[in-house]
Amino acid sequence: MMARSSYFAALAVFSILAPSVSARRLGFLHRYKDVQEQLDFYGTEHDLEDGLDARLQWFEQKLDHFNPACTATWLQRYAVRTKYYDDNNLVFLFIEGEGVIRKQWLKHGHMGRMADKFSAAEFIIEHRFYGGSKPKPDLSLDSLKYLSSEQALADLAHFIRKMNVMHGFNNPKWIVFGGSYAGSLAAWLRYKYPHLVFAAVSSSGPLHAKADFPEYLQTVTNSLVSVTPKCVDAIKTANQKLSAGMRNDTKREHYRELFRLCDPIEYDDKDIATFFELLTDNIAYVVQYNRNRMNTDSDRAYIDMDAVCKIMTDESIHCPVHRYAEVNKLLLTHFGQQCADHKYNSMVDYLRSTAYGLETNNFRQWFYQTCTEFGWYQTSNNKDDVFGDKIPVQYFIDLCTDVYGPSFNNQHVNASTEETNTNYGGYTLPVSRVIFVHGSVDPWSPLGITSNPPDGSYAIFIKGVAHCASMLPETRDDPPQLTEAREKIEKIVGDLIIKKNHSSRKRTFVFGE
């Protein structure tokens, strides 16, 4: 849940304890991160007391599903839980996206609740090249050529076929679940392999590939306006003042101190763009995951839109730039960072590393997928935009080129997104028995199906909730429209299981009106 940005959703948050490339927060990539990486999930130490009777296992997978001459295999990580299963051949599969496997979803997520209700067997599986599932020993370009959504979908199809044999499922109904990029995979899996997948629940899944994605920050802006327009006005003023001051050496040094940067701001277009992207990411991260929490009993602090807007409208801090800096300090503290790294070359060097590193390190892999399949670059192109004009789409495409080589240029990225839409259908995905779920606060929602779903599918739009909110466990702080939406998802899933006919009924549902 893309995938802090995503996208999806959304990549991982790394603490910046020093101005090094080994520990950094990579701005917009943060918003791609799977939602489970961003939330206070139950840790593995709670597995026994919570009764999470699922252990991680390994499955032999094909390296290349589309080349019969390739006989190489690798081990893919998964887990299974059959606590509620009563031999009814109903199977739920949770798809992980651009992150490490979290088997806690089998018990603590909304899917786990439905597994209990409908007596389903549960599986969760890790995506190739993420977490511990490593088809190749490194992340070189020669290895990454095997990283694609199509290969991942073929992995899932092969897995389902083998599990049917291994567990003796007879004419099973597999229902797949996923959020953010994995939500896209869930819908695409049902579309590409309808003979294996009975239905899908796609939460916050972006379906339409495009390089230039200004709607993301437009949704961020609209969400903040719902708190107070003064918040947006102050952010816009801060960005305008910062932009105007960039030519002045004294002011740039002042900004370095004010925003706790690890290095001085040079008058360099790429460094300046990275600086503005970093500040934009602060706001976008908060909006994308606004009030998403796995466990309300946790003492871990979280920051929502109200907290940000309280700072940005605090008139005791007279200058909006200083308010913007206070938001940055709040996020630095939240992620345990002492300073912020805004150097473009530092980011390039980091993304060029071909070593896997920690299992939560998925920056290079995911950015590769954006350059070769999706784009989804969250841009701000105009001086009159709230976030200014320093983050054009060319900034991201140049990053593709600088990280992966000269062939990863404009033509390559645009052709790749066009091919993805041709392959899957984009907004016109012709698929039945998929429940598309989105929240109005989620900046990814413009790339999904929020109304008028394809024949036989459903669209659920929840006002006032953020990225992948419907996937999470219930909490006492859930707004009523989120509770109602989850109940509707359960009702549709239940009706699909018993083959209840919905052919003439309403298929778009809006909660929170």
Secondary structure, DSSP 8 states (H G I E B T S, - for coil): ----BSTTT-------SSS-SSS---GGGGBTS-HHHHS----GGGTTTTT----EEEEEEES-TT-TT---EEEEEEEEE-TT--SS-EEEEEE--SS---TTHHHHSHHHHHHHHHT-EEEEE--TTSTT--SSSS--HHHHTT-SHHHHHHHHHHHHHHHHHHTT-SS-EEEEEEETHHHHHHHHHHHH-TTT--EEEEES-----EEE-THHHHHHHHHHHTT-HHHHHHHHHHHHHHHHHTT-HHHHHHHHHHTTBSS---S-HHHHHHHHHHHHHHHHHHHHTTT--S-TT-------HHHHHHHHT-TTS--HHHHHHHHHHHHHHHTT-SSB---HHHHHHHHH-----STT--HHHHHHHIIIIIEEE--B--TTSTT-SSB-HHHHHHHHHHHH-TTSSHHHHHHHHHHHHHHH-GGG---SSEEEEEETT-TTGGGS--SS--TT-EEEEETT--TTGGGS---TT--HHHHHHHHHHHHHHHHHHTT---TTS--EEEE--
